[in-house]
Amino acid sequence: MLNEEHLNESLREIAKGAGIVFIGTGIGMFFAYSGMMIVARFLGPTDFGLISLASAVATIASTVVLVGMLGGT
């Protein structure tokens, strides 16, 4: 009985944390999309394309830089 109660409590905590992460990710994606819409409004297609390209390059570069970083600590 004690192990079952402990397991249920642990599963509740995991589900609660996953729900918080899911909601936070959704809110972050909403704000990122909204920000890109605002930038697109104020800039023309060419400038917005350059910003999108720079964002993609920065994301790829940060991914490459962080590969294996946690293993080195």
C-alpha positions in Angstrom: 0.0 0.0 0.0 2.7 2.4 0.9 4.5 1.9 -2.4 1.3 2.4 -4.4 0.5 5.7 -2.5 4.1 6.9 -3.1 3.8 6.0 -6.8 0.5 7.8 -7.2 1.9 10.9 -5.5 5.0 10.9 -7.8 2.8 10.5 -10.9 0.6 13.4 -9.8 3.7 15.6 -9.3 5.1 14.6 -12.7 1.7 15.3 -14.4 1.5 18.7 -12.7 5.0 19.6 -13.8 4.3 18.5 -17.4 1.1 20.5 -17.5 2.9 23.6 -16.3 5.7 23.1 -18.9 3.0 22.6 -21.6 1.1 25.7 -20.7 4.4 27.8 -20.5 5.5 26.5 -23.9 2.2 27.4 -25.4 2.3 30.9 -24.0 5.9 31.4 -25.1 5.0 30.3 -28.7 2.0 32.6 -28.7 4.2 35.6 -27.7 6.9 34.6 -30.3 4.3 34.4 -33.0 2.7 37.7 -32.0 6.1 39.4 -31.9 6.8 38.2 -35.4 3.5 39.5 -36.6 4.2 42.9 -35.2 7.7 42.9 -36.7 6.2 41.9 -40.1 3.7 44.7 -39.9 6.4 47.4 -39.5 9.0 46.0 -41.9 8.6 45.1 -45.5 8.9 41.6 -46.9 12.6 42.0 -47.6 13.5 43.1 -44.2 11.3 40.6 -42.5 12.9 37.9 -44.6 16.3 39.0 -43.4 15.2 38.9 -39.8 13.7 35.4 -40.2 16.9 34.2 -41.9 19.0 35.7 -39.1 16.8 34.0 -36.5 17.1 30.6 -38.2 20.9 31.0 -38.5 21.2 32.0 -34.8 19.1 29.0 -33.8 21.1 26.6 -35.8 24.4 28.1 -34.5 23.3 27.9 -30.9 22.3 24.3 -31.4 25.7 23.4 -32.9 27.6 25.3 -30.2 25.7 23.5 -27.4 26.1 20.0 -28.7 27.9 18.0 -26.1 28.2 20.9 -23.7 26.4 19.1 -20.8 28.7 16.0 -21.2 31.8 18.1 -20.5 30.8 19.2 -17.0 
